[in-house]
């Protein structure tokens, strides 16, 4: 392999395996020897001819190498100097002479003795071909570029290199100056052919140059980035040193220790504690005045102030809870019973998850205020979040800490405010949630209101799970139609209907009047309101399912009474039906003061709205024309279809109804529902519109004391509808005495208060024939007599 270039000489010589370094021929280097075998080899070499064989160890961690642990091609070197160091080690200076290859390991006991093939050559006999000359130039140019990029070597070395004419020596000397891996050094050492050695070195040089260029780019970029920060850092460090000298940095240390103590003493979960302590460590290493430090402080304040293990003990006294609920609210039987059931179960099963209740009903019936009473009856803290108009998901889950001014969401904020992990949490007006480009808050509520998931609720700001499973969530809504189905499915819906006149009377007497008297600075003896006056306010000044307007009118009376007491110096004011108009003005609604007139083509329907029941007057006119059907009053598609179904029923049964069978060709029919500015929809006015149309076509008036609700089919069947209780209360408010309802709604009558049931005659019908029998008057009606 190398017979043509080299002269091979056999030599028996001591060997030292080197750790983490390589020695080339013509290279002068010193190193420390500490291992016993290596020291013995040195001593043997010095006794003989000062020659020693140096091989590189493959793994520097091996303390007692065997022949398999070092490379077998190395350098024959001459020992120039030895110096014993304290501790028994020796510093030795050597000069590389020739390459060598181990032929046989002769001894391993006290030191390594090997027989080697020493490779020598005469530089004068080497013929420099054009390829070798080109390779030498490339290596010199590459080394020059390497020196320019590297700051570790002196540029003067280049003068020494350019004077070398021996290609083998040139490669060895250049390699000895470059900082390479042991494998790359060994590759050059094991390449005997001069041209191949130069080519290998050139390739390694180019790789190193590329790396140095990348290092330079990175250094430049980093220097630019950190120069300003470094300046600030040095200034702050100087400031800190000055503060330390002045004894002003104790506050920072105390603050860090205070955070650590709070975190350690708190019973927060292990993963939360670890994260919090990590943040404390980060804070400790930061400059006091850096922006990031203030962000971490705010974050730690939130973490330590959250009630990880604080909770109030539930009151499991059913009698006391019932007293509190009845004291604050009249009626609301279903809600109260559900809460009492929850308390009873809590007494038996301590680990029950909090139910998620959704109170659905018209405004002013006490949905929001009942939540406060529930909290008091359970001996829990109460927090409320209004969801009306909330469009941003971050309102629920918070903002990530990467944003400037980031804060936790309302859920975590209110939990912290309550100071316990099991408050009564009211999510008010859940049906008014919105959504836009910032996210969908309703989707965020899916996790919050799911007992299976909310035990690991993670706020974007806090970034650690918080257990919401013990929170009693109560939501309120006016209607469930705008609540997403997935969200509605997670809640237990309890419907609250409007109050009857008797219930409103009790609420006004027991709650509203005492409350307003107190708020207006009056005493009980200052204001006396008669029962007839209260009933008149309910019937003639308000028209609502709840009691908000009733309370406003009572507040209005209290203000005028307060003024009268101050101005006229009177001690008491009596309010009765006779002088009520002096306090509230003229009556707004006059339902019972005059008899309702029965008319042709006018029928009274009953409607359900999110704000309670309402009455609906439907008018139908028939006139000569071409068979057009006109529907007005801002009717929805379903209501229009109900009207068309009614007309089709009339056409199919015109003979039985005593109507000309060609009416649909010769008569125009106009169906109008007054209060045209208000949108109306739904199928429950089907029988009302059909009755009004039959009345107009037969000239028979509709009984004005009858109200009706029900869906009509083409065959004249009457199908069930919803909201019977609310519709009945609305009919009772306006003095209706007879209500026609579908037969299948018979089951809903149990929900209606007994006093109302006694006042109203309910007619259960299965088809239109039965409706007409009770709705239309027998005698004919003449337009001219009106």
C-alpha positions, 0 to 999 in steps of 0.5 A: 500500500505504501511501499512505493513512497515509504521505507518501512523499518521494524522497531520495538518501542514503548507505547502511550495511549493519548486521551482527547488529542492526536500528535502528527509528525513534525509537531512539537507538543507537551502533555501531562501523563498520570496513569501508571502504565504511561509513566512506566512507558516514559521511563523505559523510553528515556532509558533506551533512546527517548523514542516513544509511540503515541496513539489516540485512545478511542474513548477518553472515558476508559481509564485502563485501555486494552489494545482494542481501545486505541487506534493502531496507527499513530506517531513515533515521537522523540521525548524532548523534556520531562518535568515531574509535577506535584501529585505524581504526574509528569509533564512531557514535551515531545516532537513527532517524527514519523508515522507508524503502524502497530504490527504486534503488541508485545507487552501489556503488563507494566506498560505497553510494548509494541512492534511497529512498522515505522514509515519514513521517506526522503522529501527530496525524492518526492515528485510534485505532480500538478495535481499535488501542487494544485491540492497544496495551493487549495489547502494553503488558501483554505487555511488562510481563509480559516485563519481570517475567520478564526480568532484563536490563531496568529496570522503569522503562522501562514508565513511558516506554512507557505515555506513548506515544500513537502506535501505530506508535511504541509498536510500534517502541520496545517491539520495540527493547527486546526481544531478538529474532532479526534475522528478527523485527526485520525482520518488524516493520520491514517491517509498515507498517500500525499494527494489523498491526504491533502484532498481529505484535509481540504474537504475538512477545512471547507466544512470548518470554514462554513461552520465559522461563517455561520458562527460569525453570522450568529455572533453578529446577530446576537451582539446586535440583539444583546448590546442594548440589553447588556447595557441595561443589565450592567446598569441595573446590576450596578444599581443593584450593587449600590442598593445592596451597599445601601441596604435597600435590596432586602425587600426583593429577597423578602418578597421571594421568600414570602412567595415561596412560603405561601406556595409551600404552605398552600395545599395546591396540587403538586403540579401547580406547586411545581409550576409556581416555584419554577416561576419564583425561581425565574423571578429571583434571577431577573432584574427587579425592574424588568417588565417580565418580573412584574408579569411574573409577580402578577401571575404569582399573586393570582396563583397564591390567592386562588382558593385551592382548598378553601371551601365553606361547609354546607348547611344541611338543615332542610328546615332552615333552608326552607325557611330562608327560601320561603322568606325571600320568595313567594311561589317558585315551588319547583326551584325550591324543591330541587334545592331542598333535594340537593341539600338532602342528598348532600347530607347523605352523600358528601362527594356529590358534584354540584348540579347545573340548574337553568332557570327559564322564565319571563323577566321579573319573576325572581330568577336572579334573586332566587340564586342569592337565597339558594347561596344563603340557604346552603351557607355558601358564597355567592358570585354573579356573572352577567352573560348578556352581550358577551362575545369574546371567549377570553371573557370566560377563559382569560388571555394568554400571558404572552399578551400585554395586560393579560388577565384571567377570565371571569370564571377564575376572577370570581372564584378568587373573589368568592374566596372558596372553591364551592360558591353558588355561581350565577351565570345570568342571561345565558340566552343572550350570549353572542359570538364573533371573530374573537370566539364563541363563549357558548363553546367555552361554557361547554367545559365549564358546565360539564360535571365530567370535565370541569374538575380540570378547567384550565384558564389560558392565563393561569395555565394550570387546572382548577377544580370547578366540580364543587361549584353550584352553577345556576344559569338564567334565561328568558327562553331556551330557543337561543341556547345552543343544544349542546349547552342546553343538554348540560343543564337541568332546566326548571321553568318558572311561569308568571305570577297570578294576581293572588301571588303578586298580591302576596309578593307586594304585601310581604316583600315589595312594599316593606322593601320600598318603604325601607329604601325610601327612608319611610316607616311602616306607619307612614304608608298604608296601601289597601288591598284593593289599591294593590290589586288595581296596580296589578290589573290597571297599571301593569301588564307583565308576568313578573313583578318589576313594573309592580315594584316600580309603581310601588316605588313611585308611590313611596317617592310621592308619599315621602315628598308629602310627608316632608312638605305637608308635615303629615305622619301617615298617608293612606293609598286606596283605589279611590285616590290611586290615580293621584299617585300613579296617574290615569289607569293604563289598562282597563280590562274589566271596566266594560264588557267586551263586544262580540264581533264578526271576524274577530277572535281572541287567541293566546300567545306565548312569548319569552316574557310570559303569556299574551293575548292576540286579537285576530281580525279577518275581513272577507270582501268581493274579489278574485280569491286573494288571501292577504296576511298582514301584521308581520307574521312569520312563515309558520304562522302564514302556513297555519293561516293557509291550512285553515283556509284549506280546511274551510274550502274542504268543509264549505258545505258543512259550514254553510259557506258558498263553495266558490268563495275562494274564487269570488271573495278576497280574504284579509287576515290581520294580527294587530300590533303590526310592528311586533313580529309574530310566529308559531302554529298555536294561532291556527284555530284562532285564525280559522275561527275568525275566517269562518266567522267572517264568511258565515257572518256569525260573531265570535264570543268575546269571552272565549280565548283559544289556542291550538294548531290546526291540520288540513283535516280539522284536527286540533293539535297540542301546543306549549305554554298553556300555563303562561297563556292561561295567566294572560287570559286571566289578567284580561278577564277571559272566562272561557279558554279552548285548548287542545284535548291533549293539553289536558295534562298541563292543567295541573300546572295552573294554580287552583284559584285560576282553574276555578275562575276559568272554564277550560274547553278541551277540543279534538277538532274544529267542529268542537271549537266552532260549537263553543266559539261562534254565537248562534244568532246572526249578526248584522253590520248595520246594527253596529 
